[in-house]
Every structure is written in C-alpha cells, then in structure tokens.
C-alpha cells in the first residue's frame, strides 16, 4: 500500500514504521514523498483452540479489582496495574 504525502504530513509520521521512497524522476510531483506502510497483522477469522484459550485468559485478566477488595483495611492495592487497553497494548498472539 503506497501513499503520496506532503512533507508536512511526513513530520507527523516520524515515529511510525514506514519505508520512505522518492518518486521516480518522470513524475511531476513537487514536495511529496512516497511512503509504503508494512502490512498490518490481523487476527484470522478461524482461530485455533489454543489461540482462543489465550484470548479468553487475557480477557479474564483484563478487569478492575473488585470494590470489596479495595475497601479491605490492610490492602494497599488500589487498581489493577496490569490492565491492558485493546488498542495501545497488543498481546502478540
């Protein structure tokens, strides 16, 4: 997948993984850059049982601590430190 972007847009994509290529000399495009993005890794629709088990375990772990546990007198744990957001942190399955 290729995109033609202006140099102002490329500054915003500096942290992303992208392959920068100049357009060929016969193109008449000023101040643009051809960027190829790597293919995104998507989850297949037909998952194996092992993958489905790992996803189910991750879904069970990804919940806040119960309120009654927070109200206990001797506990210092106020929140689940291993909480995971679906878009920010991936499971790499």
PDB file of N, CA, C and O in Angstrom:
ATOM      1  N   UNK A   1       0.857  -1.168   0.000  1.00  0.00           N
ATOM      2  CA  UNK A   1       0.000   0.000   0.000  1.00  0.00           C
ATOM      3  C   UNK A   1       0.903   1.231   0.000  1.00  0.00           C
ATOM      4  O   UNK A   1       1.753   1.384   0.877  1.00  0.00           O
ATOM      5  N   UNK A   2       0.718   2.088  -0.969  1.00  0.00           N
ATOM      6  CA  UNK A   2       1.530   3.290  -1.100  1.00  0.00           C
ATOM      7  C   UNK A   2       0.670   4.525  -0.904  1.00  0.00           C
ATOM      8  O   UNK A   2      -0.496   4.550  -1.299  1.00  0.00           O
ATOM      9  N   UNK A   3       1.245   5.541  -0.296  1.00  0.00           N
ATOM     10  CA  UNK A   3       0.566   6.817  -0.108  1.00  0.00           C
ATOM     11  C   UNK A   3       1.493   7.936  -0.559  1.00  0.00           C
ATOM     12  O   UNK A   3       2.696   7.906  -0.299  1.00  0.00           O
ATOM     13  N   UNK A   4       0.921   8.915  -1.232  1.00  0.00           N
ATOM     14  CA  UNK A   4       1.664  10.123  -1.556  1.00  0.00           C
ATOM     15  C   UNK A   4       1.317  11.172  -0.518  1.00  0.00           C
ATOM     16  O   UNK A   4       0.152  11.537  -0.362  1.00  0.00           O
ATOM     17  N   UNK A   5       2.323  11.656   0.190  1.00  0.00           N
ATOM     18  CA  UNK A   5       2.076  12.595   1.274  1.00  0.00           C
ATOM     19  C   UNK A   5       2.908  13.850   1.084  1.00  0.00           C
ATOM     20  O   UNK A   5       3.978  13.827   0.476  1.00  0.00           O
ATOM     21  N   UNK A   6       2.401  14.921   1.609  1.00  0.00           N
ATOM     22  CA  UNK A   6       3.148  16.174   1.627  1.00  0.00           C
ATOM     23  C   UNK A   6       4.183  16.094   2.752  1.00  0.00           C
ATOM     24  O   UNK A   6       4.015  15.293   3.671  1.00  0.00           O
ATOM     25  N   UNK A   7       5.240  16.895   2.706  1.00  0.00           N
ATOM     26  CA  UNK A   7       6.277  16.842   3.732  1.00  0.00           C
ATOM     27  C   UNK A   7       5.742  17.203   5.109  1.00  0.00           C
ATOM     28  O   UNK A   7       6.278  16.737   6.114  1.00  0.00           O
ATOM     29  N   UNK A   8       4.704  18.017   5.178  1.00  0.00           N
ATOM     30  CA  UNK A   8       4.128  18.365   6.476  1.00  0.00           C
ATOM     31  C   UNK A   8       3.505  17.141   7.132  1.00  0.00           C
ATOM     32  O   UNK A   8       3.565  16.996   8.353  1.00  0.00           O
ATOM     33  N   UNK A   9       2.906  16.261   6.335  1.00  0.00           N
ATOM     34  CA  UNK A   9       2.310  15.040   6.879  1.00  0.00           C
ATOM     35  C   UNK A   9       3.379  14.052   7.315  1.00  0.00           C
ATOM     36  O   UNK A   9       3.178  13.297   8.266  1.00  0.00           O
ATOM     37  N   UNK A  10       4.510  14.053   6.630  1.00  0.00           N
ATOM     38  CA  UNK A  10       5.571  13.106   6.956  1.00  0.00           C
ATOM     39  C   UNK A  10       6.157  13.405   8.325  1.00  0.00           C
ATOM     40  O   UNK A  10       6.577  12.485   9.027  1.00  0.00           O
ATOM     41  N   UNK A  11       6.192  14.664   8.717  1.00  0.00           N
ATOM     42  CA  UNK A  11       6.701  15.018  10.041  1.00  0.00           C
ATOM     43  C   UNK A  11       5.864  14.368  11.135  1.00  0.00           C
ATOM     44  O   UNK A  11       6.397  14.002  12.182  1.00  0.00           O
ATOM     45  N   UNK A  12       4.561  14.219  10.907  1.00  0.00           N
ATOM     46  CA  UNK A  12       3.705  13.587  11.900  1.00  0.00           C
ATOM     47  C   UNK A  12       3.927  12.083  11.936  1.00  0.00           C
ATOM     48  O   UNK A  12       3.710  11.459  12.975  1.00  0.00           O
ATOM     49  N   UNK A  13       4.354  11.482  10.827  1.00  0.00           N
ATOM     50  CA  UNK A  13       4.556  10.040  10.757  1.00  0.00           C
ATOM     51  C   UNK A  13       5.968   9.624  11.146  1.00  0.00           C
ATOM     52  O   UNK A  13       6.354   8.478  10.917  1.00  0.00           O
ATOM     53  N   UNK A  14       6.742  10.528  11.728  1.00  0.00           N
ATOM     54  CA  UNK A  14       8.142  10.255  12.008  1.00  0.00           C
ATOM     55  C   UNK A  14       8.316   9.049  12.927  1.00  0.00           C
ATOM     56  O   UNK A  14       9.241   8.263  12.721  1.00  0.00           O
ATOM     57  N   UNK A  15       7.458   8.875  13.933  1.00  0.00           N
ATOM     58  CA  UNK A  15       7.602   7.772  14.864  1.00  0.00           C
ATOM     59  C   UNK A  15       7.070   6.458  14.342  1.00  0.00           C
ATOM     60  O   UNK A  15       7.391   5.412  14.905  1.00  0.00           O
ATOM     61  N   UNK A  16       6.265   6.466  13.286  1.00  0.00           N
ATOM     62  CA  UNK A  16       5.671   5.241  12.756  1.00  0.00           C
ATOM     63  C   UNK A  16       6.706   4.495  11.917  1.00  0.00           C
ATOM     64  O   UNK A  16       7.659   5.088  11.412  1.00  0.00           O
ATOM     65  N   UNK A  17       6.504   3.191  11.777  1.00  0.00           N
ATOM     66  CA  UNK A  17       7.359   2.413  10.908  1.00  0.00           C
ATOM     67  C   UNK A  17       6.888   2.585   9.472  1.00  0.00           C
ATOM     68  O   UNK A  17       5.759   2.215   9.149  1.00  0.00           O
ATOM     69  N   UNK A  18       7.694   3.118   8.638  1.00  0.00           N
ATOM     70  CA  UNK A  18       7.335   3.306   7.237  1.00  0.00           C
ATOM     71  C   UNK A  18       8.603   3.289   6.408  1.00  0.00           C
ATOM     72  O   UNK A  18       9.684   3.623   6.893  1.00  0.00           O
ATOM     73  N   UNK A  19       8.458   2.900   5.163  1.00  0.00           N
ATOM     74  CA  UNK A  19       9.580   2.868   4.244  1.00  0.00           C
ATOM     75  C   UNK A  19       9.457   4.095   3.351  1.00  0.00           C
ATOM     76  O   UNK A  19       8.469   4.247   2.632  1.00  0.00           O
ATOM     77  N   UNK A  20      10.455   4.968   3.394  1.00  0.00           N
ATOM     78  CA  UNK A  20      10.399   6.204   2.630  1.00  0.00           C
ATOM     79  C   UNK A  20      11.045   5.983   1.267  1.00  0.00           C
ATOM     80  O   UNK A  20      12.163   5.476   1.178  1.00  0.00           O
ATOM     81  N   UNK A  21      10.337   6.366   0.209  1.00  0.00           N
ATOM     82  CA  UNK A  21      10.881   6.266  -1.141  1.00  0.00           C
ATOM     83  C   UNK A  21      10.570   7.542  -1.896  1.00  0.00           C
ATOM     84  O   UNK A  21       9.487   8.112  -1.760  1.00  0.00           O
ATOM     85  N   UNK A  22      11.533   7.986  -2.695  1.00  0.00           N
ATOM     86  CA  UNK A  22      11.282   9.145  -3.542  1.00  0.00           C
ATOM     87  C   UNK A  22      10.551   8.686  -4.785  1.00  0.00           C
ATOM     88  O   UNK A  22      10.792   7.581  -5.270  1.00  0.00           O
ATOM     89  N   UNK A  23       9.665   9.514  -5.308  1.00  0.00           N
ATOM     90  CA  UNK A  23       9.025   9.173  -6.585  1.00  0.00           C
ATOM     91  C   UNK A  23      10.059   9.150  -7.705  1.00  0.00           C
ATOM     92  O   UNK A  23      11.105   9.793  -7.612  1.00  0.00           O
ATOM     93  N   UNK A  24       9.755   8.403  -8.762  1.00  0.00           N
ATOM     94  CA  UNK A  24      10.691   8.320  -9.881  1.00  0.00           C
ATOM     95  C   UNK A  24      10.809   9.671 -10.578  1.00  0.00           C
ATOM     96  O   UNK A  24       9.952  10.541 -10.423  1.00  0.00           O
ATOM     97  N   UNK A  25      11.868   9.830 -11.336  1.00  0.00           N
ATOM     98  CA  UNK A  25      12.178  11.142 -11.904  1.00  0.00           C
ATOM     99  C   UNK A  25      11.168  11.597 -12.951  1.00  0.00           C
ATOM    100  O   UNK A  25      11.063  12.796 -13.209  1.00  0.00           O
ATOM    101  N   UNK A  26      10.412  10.665 -13.571  1.00  0.00           N
ATOM    102  CA  UNK A  26       9.468  11.084 -14.592  1.00  0.00           C
ATOM    103  C   UNK A  26       8.155  11.602 -13.991  1.00  0.00           C
ATOM    104  O   UNK A  26       7.287  12.054 -14.737  1.00  0.00           O
ATOM    105  N   UNK A  27       7.988  11.550 -12.671  1.00  0.00           N
ATOM    106  CA  UNK A  27       6.788  12.090 -12.041  1.00  0.00           C
ATOM    107  C   UNK A  27       6.942  13.596 -11.876  1.00  0.00           C
ATOM    108  O   UNK A  27       8.038  14.090 -11.612  1.00  0.00           O
ATOM    109  N   UNK A  28       5.860  14.309 -12.029  1.00  0.00           N
ATOM    110  CA  UNK A  28       5.901  15.761 -11.840  1.00  0.00           C
ATOM    111  C   UNK A  28       5.158  16.108 -10.559  1.00  0.00           C
ATOM    112  O   UNK A  28       4.097  16.730 -10.586  1.00  0.00           O
ATOM    113  N   UNK A  29       5.727  15.700  -9.453  1.00  0.00           N
ATOM    114  CA  UNK A  29       5.117  15.943  -8.145  1.00  0.00           C
ATOM    115  C   UNK A  29       6.121  16.729  -7.315  1.00  0.00           C
ATOM    116  O   UNK A  29       7.260  16.295  -7.143  1.00  0.00           O
ATOM    117  N   UNK A  30       5.720  17.848  -6.816  1.00  0.00           N
ATOM    118  CA  UNK A  30       6.600  18.688  -6.013  1.00  0.00           C
ATOM    119  C   UNK A  30       6.311  18.467  -4.529  1.00  0.00           C
ATOM    120  O   UNK A  30       5.156  18.369  -4.115  1.00  0.00           O
ATOM    121  N   UNK A  31       7.384  18.391  -3.739  1.00  0.00           N
ATOM    122  CA  UNK A  31       7.304  18.305  -2.279  1.00  0.00           C
ATOM    123  C   UNK A  31       6.445  17.150  -1.785  1.00  0.00           C
ATOM    124  O   UNK A  31       5.724  17.310  -0.800  1.00  0.00           O
ATOM    125  N   UNK A  32       6.497  16.016  -2.422  1.00  0.00           N
ATOM    126  CA  UNK A  32       5.754  14.848  -1.955  1.00  0.00           C
ATOM    127  C   UNK A  32       6.726  13.699  -1.751  1.00  0.00           C
ATOM    128  O   UNK A  32       7.839  13.705  -2.276  1.00  0.00           O
ATOM    129  N   UNK A  33       6.294  12.730  -0.991  1.00  0.00           N
ATOM    130  CA  UNK A  33       7.116  11.582  -0.662  1.00  0.00           C
ATOM    131  C   UNK A  33       6.240  10.354  -0.766  1.00  0.00           C
ATOM    132  O   UNK A  33       5.096  10.372  -0.312  1.00  0.00           O
ATOM    133  N   UNK A  34       6.751   9.293  -1.353  1.00  0.00           N
ATOM    134  CA  UNK A  34       6.003   8.053  -1.497  1.00  0.00           C
ATOM    135  C   UNK A  34       6.325   7.174  -0.299  1.00  0.00           C
ATOM    136  O   UNK A  34       7.492   6.859  -0.062  1.00  0.00           O
ATOM    137  N   UNK A  35       5.316   6.774   0.457  1.00  0.00           N
ATOM    138  CA  UNK A  35       5.523   6.011   1.681  1.00  0.00           C
ATOM    139  C   UNK A  35       4.815   4.675   1.554  1.00  0.00           C
ATOM    140  O   UNK A  35       3.635   4.619   1.208  1.00  0.00           O
ATOM    141  N   UNK A  36       5.539   3.598   1.835  1.00  0.00           N
ATOM    142  CA  UNK A  36       4.947   2.264   1.827  1.00  0.00           C
ATOM    143  C   UNK A  36       4.807   1.808   3.271  1.00  0.00           C
ATOM    144  O   UNK A  36       5.794   1.735   4.002  1.00  0.00           O
ATOM    145  N   UNK A  37       3.579   1.502   3.681  1.00  0.00           N
ATOM    146  CA  UNK A  37       3.329   1.034   5.035  1.00  0.00           C
ATOM    147  C   UNK A  37       3.421  -0.485   5.071  1.00  0.00           C
ATOM    148  O   UNK A  37       2.979  -1.144   4.130  1.00  0.00           O
ATOM    149  N   UNK A  38       3.986  -1.061   6.134  1.00  0.00           N
ATOM    150  CA  UNK A  38       4.030  -2.520   6.226  1.00  0.00           C
ATOM    151  C   UNK A  38       2.628  -3.075   6.415  1.00  0.00           C
ATOM    152  O   UNK A  38       1.768  -2.390   6.967  1.00  0.00           O
ATOM    153  N   UNK A  39       2.378  -4.302   5.968  1.00  0.00           N
ATOM    154  CA  UNK A  39       1.029  -4.863   6.126  1.00  0.00           C
ATOM    155  C   UNK A  39       0.696  -5.050   7.597  1.00  0.00           C
ATOM    156  O   UNK A  39       1.554  -5.439   8.389  1.00  0.00           O
ATOM    157  N   UNK A  40      -0.534  -4.778   7.956  1.00  0.00           N
ATOM    158  CA  UNK A  40      -0.945  -4.893   9.357  1.00  0.00           C
ATOM    159  C   UNK A  40      -1.203  -6.355   9.691  1.00  0.00           C
ATOM    160  O   UNK A  40      -1.744  -7.103   8.877  1.00  0.00           O
ATOM    161  N   UNK A  41      -0.811  -6.753  10.891  1.00  0.00           N
ATOM    162  CA  UNK A  41      -1.050  -8.124  11.321  1.00  0.00           C
ATOM    163  C   UNK A  41      -2.447  -8.196  11.906  1.00  0.00           C
ATOM    164  O   UNK A  41      -2.734  -7.580  12.933  1.00  0.00           O
ATOM    165  N   UNK A  42      -3.301  -8.940  11.257  1.00  0.00           N
ATOM    166  CA  UNK A  42      -4.680  -9.049  11.704  1.00  0.00           C
ATOM    167  C   UNK A  42      -4.939 -10.455  12.210  1.00  0.00           C
ATOM    168  O   UNK A  42      -4.247 -11.402  11.837  1.00  0.00           O
ATOM    169  N   UNK A  43      -5.937 -10.578  13.060  1.00  0.00           N
ATOM    170  CA  UNK A  43      -6.315 -11.864  13.604  1.00  0.00           C
ATOM    171  C   UNK A  43      -7.172 -12.609  12.579  1.00  0.00           C
ATOM    172  O   UNK A  43      -8.130 -12.036  12.059  1.00  0.00           O
ATOM    173  N   UNK A  44      -6.851 -13.876  12.274  1.00  0.00           N
ATOM    174  CA  UNK A  44      -7.680 -14.611  11.320  1.00  0.00           C
ATOM    175  C   UNK A  44      -9.058 -14.895  11.899  1.00  0.00           C
ATOM    176  O   UNK A  44      -9.234 -14.968  13.115  1.00  0.00           O
ATOM    177  N   UNK A  45     -10.024 -15.054  11.013  1.00  0.00           N
ATOM    178  CA  UNK A  45     -11.388 -15.290  11.492  1.00  0.00           C
ATOM    179  C   UNK A  45     -11.537 -16.697  12.060  1.00  0.00           C
ATOM    180  O   UNK A  45     -12.338 -16.911  12.970  1.00  0.00           O
ATOM    181  N   UNK A  46     -10.775 -17.663  11.536  1.00  0.00           N
ATOM    182  CA  UNK A  46     -10.816 -19.021  12.077  1.00  0.00           C
ATOM    183  C   UNK A  46      -9.597 -19.209  12.976  1.00  0.00           C
ATOM    184  O   UNK A  46      -8.482 -19.421  12.499  1.00  0.00           O
ATOM    185  N   UNK A  47      -9.832 -19.126  14.285  1.00  0.00           N
ATOM    186  CA  UNK A  47      -8.739 -19.204  15.247  1.00  0.00           C
ATOM    187  C   UNK A  47      -8.559 -20.645  15.713  1.00  0.00           C
ATOM    188  O   UNK A  47      -9.515 -21.420  15.726  1.00  0.00           O
ATOM    189  N   UNK A  48      -7.353 -21.000  16.090  1.00  0.00           N
ATOM    190  CA  UNK A  48      -7.126 -22.302  16.687  1.00  0.00           C
ATOM    191  C   UNK A  48      -7.627 -22.278  18.130  1.00  0.00           C
ATOM    192  O   UNK A  48      -7.853 -21.212  18.702  1.00  0.00           O
ATOM    193  N   UNK A  49      -7.794 -23.448  18.699  1.00  0.00           N
ATOM    194  CA  UNK A  49      -8.305 -23.531  20.068  1.00  0.00           C
ATOM    195  C   UNK A  49      -7.315 -22.936  21.062  1.00  0.00           C
ATOM    196  O   UNK A  49      -7.712 -22.306  22.042  1.00  0.00           O
ATOM    197  N   UNK A  50      -6.028 -23.139  20.806  1.00  0.00           N
ATOM    198  CA  UNK A  50      -5.004 -22.589  21.699  1.00  0.00           C
ATOM    199  C   UNK A  50      -5.032 -21.057  21.679  1.00  0.00           C
ATOM    200  O   UNK A  50      -4.918 -20.421  22.727  1.00  0.00           O
ATOM    201  N   UNK A  51      -5.184 -20.466  20.489  1.00  0.00           N
ATOM    202  CA  UNK A  51      -5.271 -19.009  20.386  1.00  0.00           C
ATOM    203  C   UNK A  51      -6.508 -18.500  21.098  1.00  0.00           C
ATOM    204  O   UNK A  51      -6.465 -17.480  21.786  1.00  0.00           O
ATOM    205  N   UNK A  52      -7.611 -19.215  20.932  1.00  0.00           N
ATOM    206  CA  UNK A  52      -8.856 -18.792  21.574  1.00  0.00           C
ATOM    207  C   UNK A  52      -8.742 -18.881  23.096  1.00  0.00           C
ATOM    208  O   UNK A  52      -9.287 -18.036  23.805  1.00  0.00           O
ATOM    209  N   UNK A  53      -8.044 -19.889  23.601  1.00  0.00           N
ATOM    210  CA  UNK A  53      -7.832 -20.006  25.045  1.00  0.00           C
ATOM    211  C   UNK A  53      -6.995 -18.841  25.577  1.00  0.00           C
ATOM    212  O   UNK A  53      -7.287 -18.291  26.639  1.00  0.00           O
ATOM    213  N   UNK A  54      -5.954 -18.473  24.831  1.00  0.00           N
ATOM    214  CA  UNK A  54      -5.113 -17.354  25.267  1.00  0.00           C
ATOM    215  C   UNK A  54      -5.885 -16.046  25.266  1.00  0.00           C
ATOM    216  O   UNK A  54      -5.718 -15.223  26.166  1.00  0.00           O
ATOM    217  N   UNK A  55      -6.734 -15.848  24.257  1.00  0.00           N
ATOM    218  CA  UNK A  55      -7.547 -14.637  24.203  1.00  0.00           C
ATOM    219  C   UNK A  55      -8.545 -14.592  25.353  1.00  0.00           C
ATOM    220  O   UNK A  55      -8.790 -13.529  25.925  1.00  0.00           O
ATOM    221  N   UNK A  56      -9.126 -15.751  25.696  1.00  0.00           N
ATOM    222  CA  UNK A  56     -10.090 -15.804  26.796  1.00  0.00           C
ATOM    223  C   UNK A  56      -9.405 -15.518  28.131  1.00  0.00           C
ATOM    224  O   UNK A  56      -9.961 -14.817  28.976  1.00  0.00           O
ATOM    225  N   UNK A  57      -8.200 -16.057  28.324  1.00  0.00           N
ATOM    226  CA  UNK A  57      -7.478 -15.796  29.571  1.00  0.00           C
ATOM    227  C   UNK A  57      -7.110 -14.320  29.681  1.00  0.00           C
ATOM    228  O   UNK A  57      -7.211 -13.732  30.757  1.00  0.00           O
ATOM    229  N   UNK A  58      -6.683 -13.722  28.572  1.00  0.00           N
ATOM    230  CA  UNK A  58      -6.341 -12.300  28.583  1.00  0.00           C
ATOM    231  C   UNK A  58      -7.570 -11.445  28.865  1.00  0.00           C
ATOM    232  O   UNK A  58      -7.470 -10.415  29.532  1.00  0.00           O
ATOM    233  N   UNK A  59      -8.730 -11.864  28.362  1.00  0.00           N
ATOM    234  CA  UNK A  59      -9.965 -11.117  28.623  1.00  0.00           C
ATOM    235  C   UNK A  59     -10.365 -11.223  30.091  1.00  0.00           C
ATOM    236  O   UNK A  59     -10.873 -10.259  30.665  1.00  0.00           O
ATOM    237  N   UNK A  60     -10.139 -12.393  30.708  1.00  0.00           N
ATOM    238  CA  UNK A  60     -10.463 -12.557  32.133  1.00  0.00           C
ATOM    239  C   UNK A  60      -9.526 -11.728  33.013  1.00  0.00           C
ATOM    240  O   UNK A  60      -9.956 -11.164  34.019  1.00  0.00           O
ATOM    241  N   UNK A  61      -8.260 -11.655  32.642  1.00  0.00           N
ATOM    242  CA  UNK A  61      -7.291 -10.906  33.449  1.00  0.00           C
ATOM    243  C   UNK A  61      -7.475  -9.400  33.323  1.00  0.00           C
ATOM    244  O   UNK A  61      -7.056  -8.641  34.196  1.00  0.00           O
ATOM    245  N   UNK A  62      -8.094  -8.978  32.250  1.00  0.00           N
ATOM    246  CA  UNK A  62      -8.190  -7.549  31.960  1.00  0.00           C
ATOM    247  C   UNK A  62      -9.463  -6.976  32.576  1.00  0.00           C
ATOM    248  O   UNK A  62     -10.400  -6.614  31.864  1.00  0.00           O
ATOM    249  N   UNK A  63      -9.488  -6.900  33.883  1.00  0.00           N
ATOM    250  CA  UNK A  63     -10.646  -6.343  34.576  1.00  0.00           C
ATOM    251  C   UNK A  63     -10.168  -5.611  35.821  1.00  0.00           C
ATOM    252  O   UNK A  63      -9.097  -5.914  36.346  1.00  0.00           O
ATOM    253  N   UNK A  64     -10.950  -4.654  36.296  1.00  0.00           N
ATOM    254  CA  UNK A  64     -10.532  -3.950  37.517  1.00  0.00           C
ATOM    255  C   UNK A  64     -10.654  -4.857  38.740  1.00  0.00           C
ATOM    256  O   UNK A  64     -11.341  -5.877  38.702  1.00  0.00           O
ATOM    257  N   UNK A  65      -9.982  -4.475  39.822  1.00  0.00           N
ATOM    258  CA  UNK A  65     -10.108  -5.264  41.048  1.00  0.00           C
ATOM    259  C   UNK A  65     -11.493  -5.017  41.644  1.00  0.00           C
ATOM    260  O   UNK A  65     -12.067  -3.948  41.438  1.00  0.00           O
ATOM    261  N   UNK A  66     -12.036  -5.987  42.379  1.00  0.00           N
ATOM    262  CA  UNK A  66     -13.367  -5.800  42.967  1.00  0.00           C
ATOM    263  C   UNK A  66     -13.374  -4.685  44.014  1.00  0.00           C
ATOM    264  O   UNK A  66     -12.359  -4.411  44.656  1.00  0.00           O
ATOM    265  N   UNK A  67     -14.526  -4.054  44.172  1.00  0.00           N
ATOM    266  CA  UNK A  67     -14.645  -2.944  45.124  1.00  0.00           C
ATOM    267  C   UNK A  67     -14.473  -3.428  46.564  1.00  0.00           C
ATOM    268  O   UNK A  67     -13.907  -2.711  47.389  1.00  0.00           O
ATOM    269  N   UNK A  68     -14.954  -4.635  46.876  1.00  0.00           N
ATOM    270  CA  UNK A  68     -14.830  -5.126  48.244  1.00  0.00           C
ATOM    271  C   UNK A  68     -13.364  -5.341  48.602  1.00  0.00           C
ATOM    272  O   UNK A  68     -12.984  -5.195  49.764  1.00  0.00           O
ATOM    273  N   UNK A  69     -12.528  -5.690  47.607  1.00  0.00           N
ATOM    274  CA  UNK A  69     -11.104  -5.866  47.865  1.00  0.00           C
ATOM    275  C   UNK A  69     -10.439  -4.522  48.122  1.00  0.00           C
ATOM    276  O   UNK A  69      -9.512  -4.430  48.926  1.00  0.00           O
ATOM    277  N   UNK A  70     -10.903  -3.494  47.450  1.00  0.00           N
ATOM    278  CA  UNK A  70     -10.354  -2.149  47.640  1.00  0.00           C
ATOM    279  C   UNK A  70     -10.719  -1.608  49.018  1.00  0.00           C
ATOM    280  O   UNK A  70      -9.955  -0.837  49.599  1.00  0.00           O
ATOM    281  N   UNK A  71     -11.870  -2.000  49.544  1.00  0.00           N
ATOM    282  CA  UNK A  71     -12.332  -1.491  50.831  1.00  0.00           C
ATOM    283  C   UNK A  71     -11.772  -2.257  52.028  1.00  0.00           C
ATOM    284  O   UNK A  71     -12.019  -1.881  53.174  1.00  0.00           O
ATOM    285  N   UNK A  72     -11.018  -3.334  51.768  1.00  0.00           N
ATOM    286  CA  UNK A  72     -10.411  -4.058  52.878  1.00  0.00           C
ATOM    287  C   UNK A  72      -9.431  -3.145  53.613  1.00  0.00           C
ATOM    288  O   UNK A  72      -8.864  -2.231  53.013  1.00  0.00           O
ATOM    289  N   UNK A  73      -9.234  -3.388  54.903  1.00  0.00           N
ATOM    290  CA  UNK A  73      -8.470  -2.447  55.727  1.00  0.00           C
ATOM    291  C   UNK A  73      -6.967  -2.526  55.484  1.00  0.00           C
ATOM    292  O   UNK A  73      -6.294  -1.496  55.493  1.00  0.00           O
ATOM    293  N   UNK A  74      -6.427  -3.722  55.268  1.00  0.00           N
ATOM    294  CA  UNK A  74      -4.974  -3.869  55.208  1.00  0.00           C
ATOM    295  C   UNK A  74      -4.394  -3.824  53.795  1.00  0.00           C
ATOM    296  O   UNK A  74      -3.182  -3.963  53.634  1.00  0.00           O
ATOM    297  N   UNK A  75      -5.204  -3.639  52.794  1.00  0.00           N
ATOM    298  CA  UNK A  75      -4.678  -3.691  51.430  1.00  0.00           C
ATOM    299  C   UNK A  75      -4.161  -2.331  50.976  1.00  0.00           C
ATOM    300  O   UNK A  75      -4.719  -1.289  51.321  1.00  0.00           O
ATOM    301  N   UNK A  76      -3.089  -2.364  50.198  1.00  0.00           N
ATOM    302  CA  UNK A  76      -2.547  -1.143  49.608  1.00  0.00           C
ATOM    303  C   UNK A  76      -2.770  -1.121  48.099  1.00  0.00           C
ATOM    304  O   UNK A  76      -2.379  -0.167  47.426  1.00  0.00           O
ATOM    305  N   UNK A  77      -3.390  -2.157  47.573  1.00  0.00           N
ATOM    306  CA  UNK A  77      -3.651  -2.239  46.137  1.00  0.00           C
ATOM    307  C   UNK A  77      -4.922  -1.464  45.833  1.00  0.00           C
ATOM    308  O   UNK A  77      -5.986  -1.784  46.363  1.00  0.00           O
ATOM    309  N   UNK A  78      -4.823  -0.460  44.996  1.00  0.00           N
ATOM    310  CA  UNK A  78      -5.978   0.367  44.660  1.00  0.00           C
ATOM    311  C   UNK A  78      -6.492   0.121  43.248  1.00  0.00           C
ATOM    312  O   UNK A  78      -7.650   0.422  42.959  1.00  0.00           O
ATOM    313  N   UNK A  79      -5.658  -0.421  42.361  1.00  0.00           N
ATOM    314  CA  UNK A  79      -6.081  -0.633  40.979  1.00  0.00           C
ATOM    315  C   UNK A  79      -5.287  -1.795  40.390  1.00  0.00           C
ATOM    316  O   UNK A  79      -4.286  -2.221  40.966  1.00  0.00           O
ATOM    317  N   UNK A  80      -5.729  -2.302  39.253  1.00  0.00           N
ATOM    318  CA  UNK A  80      -5.049  -3.381  38.557  1.00  0.00           C
ATOM    319  C   UNK A  80      -3.929  -2.784  37.712  1.00  0.00           C
ATOM    320  O   UNK A  80      -4.191  -2.118  36.711  1.00  0.00           O
ATOM    321  N   UNK A  81      -2.687  -3.021  38.111  1.00  0.00           N
ATOM    322  CA  UNK A  81      -1.543  -2.434  37.419  1.00  0.00           C
ATOM    323  C   UNK A  81      -1.296  -3.089  36.064  1.00  0.00           C
ATOM    324  O   UNK A  81      -0.617  -2.507  35.218  1.00  0.00           O
ATOM    325  N   UNK A  82      -1.831  -4.284  35.844  1.00  0.00           N
ATOM    326  CA  UNK A  82      -1.610  -4.988  34.577  1.00  0.00           C
ATOM    327  C   UNK A  82      -2.775  -4.821  33.612  1.00  0.00           C
ATOM    328  O   UNK A  82      -2.938  -5.610  32.681  1.00  0.00           O
ATOM    329  N   UNK A  83      -3.576  -3.800  33.837  1.00  0.00           N
ATOM    330  CA  UNK A  83      -4.715  -3.538  32.952  1.00  0.00           C
ATOM    331  C   UNK A  83      -4.206  -3.202  31.559  1.00  0.00           C
ATOM    332  O   UNK A  83      -3.213  -2.488  31.417  1.00  0.00           O
ATOM    333  N   UNK A  84      -4.885  -3.715  30.516  1.00  0.00           N
ATOM    334  CA  UNK A  84      -4.417  -3.561  29.141  1.00  0.00           C
ATOM    335  C   UNK A  84      -5.520  -2.966  28.285  1.00  0.00           C
ATOM    336  O   UNK A  84      -6.672  -3.397  28.343  1.00  0.00           O
ATOM    337  N   UNK A  85      -5.153  -1.970  27.492  1.00  0.00           N
ATOM    338  CA  UNK A  85      -6.104  -1.368  26.556  1.00  0.00           C
ATOM    339  C   UNK A  85      -5.971  -2.088  25.215  1.00  0.00           C
ATOM    340  O   UNK A  85      -4.857  -2.386  24.783  1.00  0.00           O
ATOM    341  N   UNK A  86      -7.086  -2.367  24.558  1.00  0.00           N
ATOM    342  CA  UNK A  86      -7.073  -3.192  23.352  1.00  0.00           C
ATOM    343  C   UNK A  86      -6.331  -2.542  22.199  1.00  0.00           C
ATOM    344  O   UNK A  86      -5.822  -3.243  21.324  1.00  0.00           O
ATOM    345  N   UNK A  87      -6.257  -1.219  22.178  1.00  0.00           N
ATOM    346  CA  UNK A  87      -5.617  -0.559  21.049  1.00  0.00           C
ATOM    347  C   UNK A  87      -4.168  -0.177  21.329  1.00  0.00           C
ATOM    348  O   UNK A  87      -3.346  -0.180  20.413  1.00  0.00           O
ATOM    349  N   UNK A  88      -3.842   0.149  22.569  1.00  0.00           N
ATOM    350  CA  UNK A  88      -2.480   0.588  22.904  1.00  0.00           C
ATOM    351  C   UNK A  88      -1.513  -0.576  23.048  1.00  0.00           C
ATOM    352  O   UNK A  88      -0.405  -0.524  22.515  1.00  0.00           O
ATOM    353  N   UNK A  89      -1.911  -1.622  23.759  1.00  0.00           N
ATOM    354  CA  UNK A  89      -1.012  -2.728  24.060  1.00  0.00           C
ATOM    355  C   UNK A  89      -1.559  -4.005  23.451  1.00  0.00           C
ATOM    356  O   UNK A  89      -2.672  -4.420  23.772  1.00  0.00           O
ATOM    357  N   UNK A  90      -0.788  -4.630  22.577  1.00  0.00           N
ATOM    358  CA  UNK A  90      -1.212  -5.844  21.894  1.00  0.00           C
ATOM    359  C   UNK A  90      -0.682  -7.072  22.621  1.00  0.00           C
ATOM    360  O   UNK A  90       0.289  -6.990  23.374  1.00  0.00           O
ATOM    361  N   UNK A  91      -1.327  -8.212  22.387  1.00  0.00           N
ATOM    362  CA  UNK A  91      -0.963  -9.449  23.057  1.00  0.00           C
ATOM    363  C   UNK A  91       0.129 -10.222  22.328  1.00  0.00           C
ATOM    364  O   UNK A  91       0.748 -11.109  22.916  1.00  0.00           O
ATOM    365  N   UNK A  92       0.379  -9.904  21.054  1.00  0.00           N
ATOM    366  CA  UNK A  92       1.371 -10.604  20.217  1.00  0.00           C
ATOM    367  C   UNK A  92       1.080 -12.096  20.129  1.00  0.00           C
ATOM    368  O   UNK A  92       1.972 -12.927  20.294  1.00  0.00           O
ATOM    369  N   UNK A  93      -0.173 -12.418  19.869  1.00  0.00           N
ATOM    370  CA  UNK A  93      -0.574 -13.824  19.685  1.00  0.00           C
ATOM    371  C   UNK A  93      -0.564 -14.145  18.209  1.00  0.00           C
ATOM    372  O   UNK A  93      -0.868 -15.273  17.820  1.00  0.00           O
TER     373      UNK A  93
END
